[in-house]
Amino acid sequence: MTREGSTNRVPLSEEAAAYVRGLIVSGELRPGSSVRSETISEALDISTTPAREALQILRLEGFLELMPRRGFIVAPLTGEDIRDLFSAQALIAGELASRAAQNATATVIEELESVQANLVVAAQGRDLVRLEELNHAFHRIVNKASGSGKIVWMLGLLTRYVPRDFYSTIPGWPETTLHDHAGLLESIRRHDSDNARDLMRAHIESAGVLLAAHFDELASRP
């Protein structure tokens, strides 16, 4: 049974595009690999129409190329590309964290403390799915607290390159998340905008280094 009747507000084409993006950036789909709408539709239990739409979206974004007699293939992507993208993301995320530290209310700080406490529990239990959900919740709270909706929107364009469903499997990521979030939370508690900016930039860049290393390691396999 397909999910065309789902009440999820995200269009199925966008859901499918996000799925394939994750496969590409995580290195599961390598440059030059063929990507077929039928495969996506089967993996996600959707019809081929949104799957085909997803391929067109990814072509416009530069993730896929359309080749004569071959169909859609994964466009060239390197670990260095990933590091560059995360460096750009780090600049924007750092500014949002700085503004969040300036604006953070007691309620925002309490929300972040609750998420961080749950992060620790999830990490101790090696619940990587929950850890990933909480990581995104932490960043959403920080971004919203910045009060800078347009910049958050710009950040969203760059985070398309973050393989959300695969992130927690990257070696070193859970430990990095716990350590970095603790420092960010303390900076926000103190309303130290400069330190929050620096820590967030370093946090995002570190994630990019880990993902790029993971990507390069997969690409080096025969």
C-alpha positions in Angstrom: 0.0 0.0 0.0 1.4 3.4 -1.0 1.4 6.5 1.2 -0.2 9.0 -1.2 -3.0 9.4 1.5 -0.5 10.4 4.2 -1.3 13.6 6.2 2.4 14.5 6.2 2.7 18.1 5.0 6.0 17.4 3.2 5.2 16.5 -0.4 6.2 13.0 -1.4 8.5 14.3 -4.1 10.4 16.3 -1.5 10.5 13.3 0.8 11.9 11.2 -2.0 14.4 13.8 -2.9 15.6 14.1 0.7 16.0 10.3 0.8 18.2 10.3 -2.3 20.2 13.3 -1.2 21.0 11.4 2.0 22.2 8.4 0.0 24.4 10.6 -2.1 26.0 12.7 0.6 26.5 9.7 2.9 28.4 7.9 0.1 25.8 5.1 -0.2 25.2 6.2 -3.8 28.5 7.0 -5.5 29.2 9.5 -8.3 28.3 7.9 -11.6 25.8 5.5 -10.1 22.4 5.1 -11.8 19.3 6.3 -10.0 16.0 5.0 -11.1 12.5 6.2 -10.1 11.3 2.7 -9.8 14.0 1.9 -7.2 13.0 5.0 -5.2 9.4 4.2 -5.4 9.9 0.7 -4.1 12.2 1.8 -1.3 9.8 4.4 0.0 6.5 2.7 -0.9 5.3 5.5 -3.1 4.2 5.7 -6.7 6.6 6.4 -9.5 5.2 9.9 -10.1 6.6 11.6 -7.0 9.8 9.5 -7.5 10.3 10.9 -11.0 9.5 14.4 -9.7 12.2 13.9 -7.0 14.8 13.1 -9.7 14.0 16.3 -11.5 14.3 18.3 -8.3 17.7 16.7 -7.6 18.9 17.4 -11.2 18.0 21.1 -10.7 19.9 21.1 -7.4 23.0 19.6 -9.0 22.9 16.2 -7.3 22.0 14.3 -10.4 22.8 14.5 -14.1 20.7 13.3 -17.0 22.8 11.3 -19.5 21.7 10.1 -22.9 20.8 6.4 -22.9 21.8 6.1 -19.2 19.1 8.2 -17.5 19.8 9.9 -14.2 23.2 9.4 -12.6 24.8 10.8 -9.4 26.8 14.0 -10.2 30.5 14.3 -9.2 30.9 15.0 -5.5 34.0 14.8 -3.3 34.9 15.1 0.3 36.3 18.5 -0.3 33.0 19.6 -1.8 31.3 18.5 1.5 33.9 20.3 3.6 33.3 23.5 1.6 29.5 23.2 2.0 29.8 22.7 5.7 32.1 25.7 6.0 29.5 27.9 4.4 26.8 26.4 6.7 29.0 27.0 9.7 29.2 30.8 9.0 25.4 31.1 8.9 24.8 28.7 11.8 27.4 30.6 13.9 25.6 33.9 13.4 22.2 32.3 14.3 23.8 30.9 17.5 25.2 34.4 18.4 21.8 36.0 18.0 20.2 33.2 20.0 22.6 33.8 22.8 21.7 37.4 22.8 17.9 36.8 22.7 17.5 33.6 24.7 14.8 33.7 27.3 14.6 31.5 30.4 12.1 29.3 28.5 14.5 28.8 25.6 17.3 27.9 28.0 15.0 25.4 29.8 14.0 23.8 26.5 17.7 23.4 25.5 18.6 22.0 28.9 15.8 19.4 28.6 16.9 18.4 25.1 20.5 18.1 26.2 19.6 16.0 29.2 17.7 13.6 26.8 20.6 13.6 24.5 22.9 12.3 27.2 20.4 9.5 28.0 20.1 8.6 24.3 23.9 8.5 23.9 24.3 6.3 27.0 21.7 3.9 25.6 23.2 4.0 22.1 19.8 5.0 20.8 21.2 6.7 17.6 17.8 7.3 16.1 16.6 9.2 19.2 20.0 11.0 19.4 19.6 12.2 15.9 16.1 13.5 16.5 17.3 15.4 19.6 20.2 16.8 17.8 17.9 18.4 15.2 15.6 19.6 18.0 18.5 21.3 19.7 19.4 23.2 16.5 15.8 24.1 15.7 15.5 25.7 19.1 18.7 27.7 18.7 17.7 28.8 15.2 14.2 29.9 16.2 15.6 31.8 19.2 17.8 33.8 16.9 14.7 35.7 15.6 16.2 35.7 12.1 13.7 33.8 9.9 15.3 34.8 6.6 18.7 33.6 7.6 17.2 30.3 9.0 15.6 29.9 5.5 19.0 30.3 3.9 20.6 27.8 6.3 17.9 25.3 5.2 19.1 25.4 1.6 22.6 24.4 2.8 21.4 21.7 5.1 20.0 19.8 2.1 23.5 18.4 2.0 23.2 16.9 5.5 22.1 13.2 5.3 19.8 13.3 8.2 18.8 9.6 8.2 22.4 8.5 8.0 24.2 11.1 10.2 24.2 9.1 13.4 26.1 6.2 11.7 29.2 8.4 11.0 32.0 7.4 13.3 32.6 10.0 16.0 29.5 12.0 15.5 27.5 11.0 18.7 30.5 12.0 20.9 31.0 15.2 19.0 27.4 16.2 19.4 27.3 15.7 23.1 30.5 17.6 23.8 29.8 20.5 21.4 26.2 21.0 22.5 27.2 21.2 26.2 29.5 24.1 25.4 26.9 25.8 23.2 24.3 25.5 26.0 26.6 27.1 28.5 27.4 30.0 26.2 23.7 30.6 25.6 23.1 30.5 29.4 25.7 33.2 29.8 24.4 35.2 26.8 27.9 35.1 25.5 27.2 35.7 21.8 30.8 35.7 20.6 31.6 32.3 22.2 28.3 30.9 20.9 29.2 32.0 17.4 32.7 30.4 17.6 31.4 27.2 19.1 28.7 26.7 16.6 31.0 27.3 13.7 33.5 24.8 15.1 30.7 22.3 15.7 29.4 22.5 12.1 32.8 22.4 10.6 33.8 19.4 12.7 30.6 17.6 11.5 31.6 18.4 7.9 35.1 17.0 8.5 33.7 13.8 9.9 31.2 13.4 7.1 33.8 14.2 4.4 36.2 11.6 5.9 33.4 9.1 5.9 32.5 9.9 2.3 36.2 9.7 1.1 36.6 6.4 2.9 33.6 4.9 1.1 34.8 6.4 -2.2 38.2 4.7 -1.9 36.7 1.3 -1.7 36.9 -0.8 -4.9 
